[in-house]
Amino acid sequence: MSAEHATSSPLPAPRKDLPPMQRFTCPYCGIRDESEFHYISEPKPRPASSVDDKTWGRYLYYEHNSKGTHEELYRHVCGALVLVRRDTVTHRVLSCRPAAAAEA
């Protein structure tokens, strides 16, 4: 690497007002870093298999992505489905529960 590329501006300091990573609770493994979870979607009812392509497309790709309190479905690396309720503005996790409990 040339000297001109090595003298780039420094990275901004990490924010002190937010935790470095969100932490979710897996019903089997306990509290874990968000890096162990994979986002699936917001919870929504699956349409019947006989619906048209437009309806399937909206189900698969359209999300509200609302500002504020929001529910999201995640899969933990152990395979558990977890319903996370969090504030999308502050990133504060309000609750985590097994997805099966959310459907009951």
Secondary structure by P-SEA (a helix, b strand, c coil): ccccccccccccccccccccbbbbbbccccccccccccccccbbbbccccccaaaaaaaccccccccccbbbbbbcccbbbbbbbbcccccccccccccccccc
